Amino acid sequence: MEERIAKELTAILNSQQDSDFENAFERAFELTKAYAGSANAQASAIPSVFEKLFELFLTGSTKA
C-alpha cells in the first residue's frame, strides 16, 4: 500500500471527524464484507481485497 493511501486510511480510522476519503472507506468496507460472507472467500485474501478496493476508490486505479 502506498504511504499516502496508508496515511489516509489511518486518518479515517483514528479520526472522529469526517474525511474526504470516508466514502472510499465505506464503499471498500461494504464490498469486503460481502466478499468475506461469500462461500468462495479465502480468509487470507480479505485484507488484500479491502486494500485494493480502498485504493481503487481513492485513486481510481490499483497497482498490480
C-alpha positions as CSV (number, residue, x, y, z in Angstrom):
1,M,0.0,0.0,0.0
2,E,1.3,3.4,-0.9
3,E,2.3,5.6,2.0
4,R,-0.2,8.3,1.1
5,I,-3.1,5.8,1.0
6,A,-2.0,4.2,4.2
7,K,-1.9,7.6,5.9
8,E,-5.4,8.4,4.7
9,L,-6.7,5.1,5.9
10,T,-5.1,5.6,9.3
11,A,-6.6,9.1,9.5
12,I,-10.1,7.8,8.8
13,L,-9.7,5.1,11.4
14,N,-8.3,7.4,14.1
15,S,-10.4,10.4,13.5
16,Q,-13.8,11.3,14.9
17,Q,-14.3,13.9,12.1
18,D,-15.4,13.4,8.6
19,S,-12.7,12.7,6.0
20,D,-12.7,13.5,2.3
21,F,-12.0,9.8,1.8
22,E,-14.6,8.4,4.1
23,N,-16.8,7.5,1.2
24,A,-14.0,5.4,-0.3
25,F,-13.5,3.6,3.0
26,E,-17.2,2.9,3.4
27,R,-17.6,1.5,-0.1
28,A,-14.5,-0.7,0.2
29,F,-15.6,-1.9,3.6
30,E,-19.1,-2.9,2.4
31,L,-17.7,-4.7,-0.6
32,T,-15.1,-6.5,1.5
33,K,-17.9,-7.6,4.0
34,A,-19.8,-9.0,1.0
35,Y,-16.8,-10.9,-0.2
36,A,-16.0,-12.2,3.3
37,G,-19.5,-13.5,3.6
38,S,-19.4,-15.4,0.3
39,A,-18.8,-19.1,0.1
40,N,-15.7,-18.6,-2.0
41,A,-14.0,-16.2,0.3
42,Q,-10.5,-17.0,1.5
43,A,-9.7,-15.6,4.9
44,S,-6.1,-14.8,3.9
45,A,-7.3,-12.7,1.0
46,I,-9.7,-10.5,2.9
47,P,-7.2,-7.8,3.9
48,S,-5.8,-7.6,0.4
49,V,-9.3,-7.3,-1.1
50,F,-10.0,-4.3,1.2
51,E,-6.7,-2.7,0.5
52,K,-7.2,-3.0,-3.3
53,L,-10.8,-1.7,-3.2
54,F,-9.9,1.2,-0.9
55,E,-7.0,2.2,-3.3
56,L,-9.3,1.8,-6.3
57,F,-12.0,4.1,-4.8
58,L,-9.4,6.5,-3.6
59,T,-7.2,6.9,-6.7
60,G,-9.2,5.3,-9.5
61,S,-6.7,2.6,-10.1
62,T,-4.8,-0.2,-8.4
63,K,-1.3,-1.4,-8.6
64,A,-0.7,-5.0,-9.8
